């Protein structure tokens, strides 16, 4: 059934990534397939081919007229010339591409009455992409602290330029993850790094919301030998209602492979903890980001997440997806 989306109020809603279906590179086809399966809450994300922005926006507005609700994430709308979005980049050309894409994404969020736009925290080196894998350049002379400052400056520049022309939930930054072996190229992989990033933005006069990717958090804890529950508790305590969106997808214990969630996945227990932590306050938007699956799998994953949220509500003071 089509969702009745209230701008800025995605609480207790389950969204599905537009990039979840196998063979779904064509966004229009992906949306048709999702709608036919009864999915009307969609995160617009990367993985789709370039389309003229005005024509793309018109098509998405038509979908809104049919009852579809959207959030906007990271590499969307796809630019004409592909690049790896890296808000920590020191390359002037990449930085210009970052700012252009982020501003266009925020324009789309406003036009589509999406509650927010979420962007990845950035990397210690620029990269190229091939078959869904990033291939990073050698890390240059700029250390972690300098790269974080660069990413913070990018965020602040966008916030200053937009002023009050932001979606209701504002701009969100998503935590990233380290690989299982080898050097880490990602910013904001631990609670401490996230907290430091958000504090730096606040000192610069900006305000952000958190997009918490639970797969990324769990992978980071495994890499660094930390307890995932403890890390989640720390983030809930620090961020509170600034936690505005949650991503879920299955992983193999080593890498972020975007598989379907298992019934015993830690992330399903985590969303229950998140729901219970909010009490009567609006909860975050939950989004499923498994990839290369079929429609029955999407529906089964949505039901798995819905059940976890319902159980949290039944257990006490949480709120469930409806």
Residue pairs with C-beta under 8 A, 6 or more apart in sequence:
1 38
1 40
2 40
2 66
2 67
2 68
3 13
3 40
3 41
3 67
3 68
3 69
4 67
5 13
5 41
5 64
5 69
5 113
7 113
7 114
7 115
7 167
7 168
8 115
8 167
8 168
8 169
9 115
9 282
10 41
10 69
10 71
10 115
10 169
10 245
10 284
10 285
11 282
11 283
11 284
11 285
11 319
12 283
12 309
12 319
12 320
12 321
12 322
13 41
13 69
13 285
13 286
13 321
13 322
14 41
14 286
14 287
14 288
14 302
14 305
14 306
14 309
14 321
15 41
15 42
15 43
15 69
15 71
15 285
15 286
15 287
15 288
16 34
16 39
16 41
16 42
16 43
16 287
16 288
16 298
16 302
17 42
17 43
17 45
17 73
17 287
17 288
17 289
17 290
17 291
18 24
18 27
18 30
18 31
18 34
18 42
18 43
18 44
18 45
18 47
18 48
19 30
19 45
19 46
19 47
19 48
19 289
19 291
20 288
20 289
20 290
20 291
20 292
20 293
20 298
21 30
21 33
21 34
21 292
21 293
21 294
21 295
21 298
22 292
22 293
22 294
23 29
24 30
24 33
24 47
24 48
25 47
25 48
25 49
26 48
26 49
27 44
27 48
27 49
27 51
27 56
28 59
30 48
31 42
31 63
31 68
33 295
34 40
34 42
34 295
34 298
35 63
35 66
35 68
36 295
37 295
37 298
37 299
38 299
39 298
39 299
39 302
40 67
40 68
40 69
41 68
41 69
42 68
42 69
42 70
42 71
43 70
43 71
43 72
43 73
43 287
43 289
44 60
44 70
44 71
44 72
44 73
44 76
44 77
44 108
44 114
45 73
45 74
45 75
45 76
45 289
46 73
46 74
46 75
46 76
46 78
47 75
47 291
48 76
48 78
49 78
50 78
50 79
50 80
51 77
51 78
53 77
53 104
56 77
57 108
57 111
57 112
60 70
60 108
60 112
61 111
61 112
63 70
64 70
64 112
64 113
69 114
70 112
70 114
71 109
71 114
71 115
71 116
71 118
71 245
71 285
71 287
72 105
72 106
72 108
72 109
72 112
72 114
72 116
72 117
72 118
73 117
73 118
73 119
73 211
73 287
74 85
74 105
74 118
74 119
74 120
74 174
75 85
75 101
76 105
76 108
77 101
77 104
77 105
77 108
79 97
79 100
79 101
82 129
83 94
83 97
84 94
84 123
84 126
84 127
84 128
84 129
84 134
85 97
85 98
85 101
85 119
85 120
86 94
86 98
86 122
86 123
86 126
86 127
87 98
87 102
87 119
87 120
87 121
87 122
87 150
87 151
87 154
87 155
88 121
88 122
88 123
88 124
88 147
88 148
88 150
88 151
88 154
88 187
89 95
89 98
89 122
89 123
89 126
89 150
90 140
90 142
90 150
91 126
94 126
95 154
98 154
99 154
99 157
99 158
102 117
102 119
102 154
102 158
103 158
103 161
103 162
105 117
105 119
106 117
106 158
106 162
106 165
106 166
106 167
106 171
108 114
108 117
109 115
109 116
109 117
109 167
110 165
110 166
110 167
113 167
114 167
115 167
115 168
115 169
115 244
115 285
116 167
116 168
116 169
116 170
116 171
116 172
116 209
116 211
116 244
116 245
117 167
117 171
117 172
118 171
118 172
118 173
118 174
118 211
118 245
119 171
119 172
119 173
119 174
120 173
120 174
120 176
121 151
121 173
121 174
121 175
121 176
121 186
121 187
121 188
121 194
121 197
122 147
122 148
122 150
122 151
122 154
122 176
122 186
122 187
122 188
123 134
123 136
123 147
123 176
123 185
123 186
123 187
124 136
124 139
124 142
124 144
124 147
124 184
124 185
124 186
124 187
125 136
125 137
125 138
125 139
125 140
125 185
126 136
126 137
127 134
127 135
127 136
127 137
127 185
128 134
128 135
129 135
134 185
136 185
139 183
139 185
142 150
144 187
147 187
148 187
148 193
148 196
148 197
148 200
149 200
151 187
151 197
152 197
152 200
152 201
152 204
153 204
155 171
155 173
155 201
155 206
155 208
156 201
156 204
156 205
156 206
158 171
159 166
159 171
159 206
159 207
160 205
160 206
162 171
169 209
169 244
169 245
170 207
170 208
170 209
170 244
171 208
171 209
172 208
172 209
172 210
172 211
172 244
172 245
173 188
173 197
173 198
173 208
173 209
173 210
173 211
174 188
174 210
174 211
174 212
174 213
174 216
174 247
175 188
175 189
175 194
175 210
175 211
175 212
175 213
175 216
175 217
175 220
176 186
176 187
176 188
176 189
176 213
176 216
177 186
177 189
177 213
177 215
177 216
177 217
177 219
177 220
177 223
177 256
178 184
178 186
178 189
178 219
178 220
178 223
178 224
179 223
179 255
180 219
180 222
180 223
180 254
180 255
184 223
187 193
187 197
188 194
188 197
189 216
189 220
189 223
190 220
190 224
190 226
190 231
191 231
191 234
191 235
191 238
194 210
194 235
195 238
198 208
198 210
198 239
198 242
201 207
201 208
208 242
209 242
209 243
209 244
209 245
210 235
210 239
210 242
210 243
210 244
210 245
211 244
211 245
211 246
211 247
212 235
212 239
212 243
212 245
212 246
212 247
212 284
213 246
213 247
213 289
214 232
214 246
214 247
214 248
214 266
214 267
214 270
214 271
215 247
215 248
215 249
215 250
215 251
215 256
215 258
215 267
215 289
216 247
216 256
217 228
217 231
217 232
217 235
218 228
218 251
218 266
218 267
219 251
219 253
219 254
219 255
219 256
220 226
220 231
221 227
221 228
221 231
222 228
222 253
222 254
228 266
228 270
229 270
229 273
232 270
232 273
232 274
233 273
235 243
236 243
236 273
236 274
236 277
241 278
241 281
241 282
243 274
243 284
244 284
244 285
245 284
245 285
245 286
245 287
246 271
246 274
246 284
246 285
246 286
246 287
247 287
247 289
248 261
248 267
248 268
248 271
248 286
248 287
248 288
248 289
248 305
249 256
249 258
249 259
249 260
249 261
249 288
249 289
249 290
249 291
250 257
250 258
250 259
250 260
250 261
250 262
250 265
250 267
250 290
251 257
251 258
251 259
252 259
258 289
258 290
258 291
258 292
259 290
260 290
260 293
260 297
260 300
260 301
261 267
261 268
261 288
261 290
261 301
261 304
261 305
263 304
268 304
268 305
268 308
269 308
271 286
271 305
271 308
271 309
271 312
272 308
272 309
272 311
272 312
272 315
272 318
273 312
274 283
274 284
275 283
275 309
275 312
275 313
275 318
275 319
275 320
276 312
276 315
276 316
276 317
276 318
277 318
278 284
278 318
278 319
279 317
279 318
280 317
280 319
283 318
283 319
286 305
286 309
286 321
288 298
288 301
288 302
288 305
290 297
290 298
290 301
293 301
305 321
306 320
306 321
309 318
309 319
309 320
309 321
310 320
310 321
311 320
312 318
312 319
312 320
313 319
313 320
